[in-house]
Amino acid sequence: MKTINLNETFYNITHDDPALREALIEFGFSPMRNPQAYNTMGRIMTLKKALEHINRQVDELKVYLEEKGISVDFHE
């Protein structure tokens, strides 16, 4: 099980995990598909703020990732 701190940046969370990055993009973080956005906004936007920006909840993300076969535990 992967542990994810919601206060970490999108970039830090996904840099070493391309499958997680792709799953998050499909979940609703579509601007992060663009390499320039990923390397700029992804380095400053926390996952918590990104979820607020797209009006989604952590529980929704957890269910979505589990459906994709990615087991995660979120904390702050």
N, C-alpha and C positions, 0 to 999 in steps of 0.2 A: 504494500500500500504506500502510495506517495503522499507525503505531508506537504501541504501548501499553506504558506502564510499569506493571508489576504492583503497584507500591507506590503508585500513584495511587488516589484514591478512586473509587468507582463513579460518584459524581456528576460529578466532573471529567472522567472518561473519556467519559461519555455525554451530558453537558449539551448539547453542540452537535451531537449525532448521534443523532436519534430512532430511526433504523433499527438502530443498534448497541444502543441501550438495549432495544428490543423483542426483538432476538435474544438478548441476555443474559438477559432475563426468561424467555423461552421455554426457554433452556438450563437454567434451574434457579433463577434469582434472582427467583422469583415475588413475594416480599414487596416488591420494588422497583416493582411495578405500582401500589402504593398511593402517592399523591402525598406523604402525610405521612411515610411510611417513607423514600421517596426523598429527601425534603428534610432528614431528620434522620439516619437510619442511613447513607444513601447518601453523606453528606458526611464520615463518619468511617471507614467500612468500606473498606479497600483491596480491590482485585480479588483480590490474593493471599489475604487473609484470608477473603474471600467464597468463594473456591474451596475452601479448607480446610473452611469451615463446611458446605458441601454435599458434601464428600468427592469432589471432581472434580479432575482434573489439567489443567494448562495445555494439554497436547497434545490432550486431548479437546475443549477449548474451541476450539482453533485449527481442528481438523477440522470441528467443527460450524459455525463461522463461515464457513469456506471453502465448505461445502455451501450456505450461505445467500447466497453471492456476496460475502462481506465478507472481503477480504484483509488480514490483520494480521500484524504482527511483534511478539512480546512480548519485553520485557527487564526487568531489575530495576535 
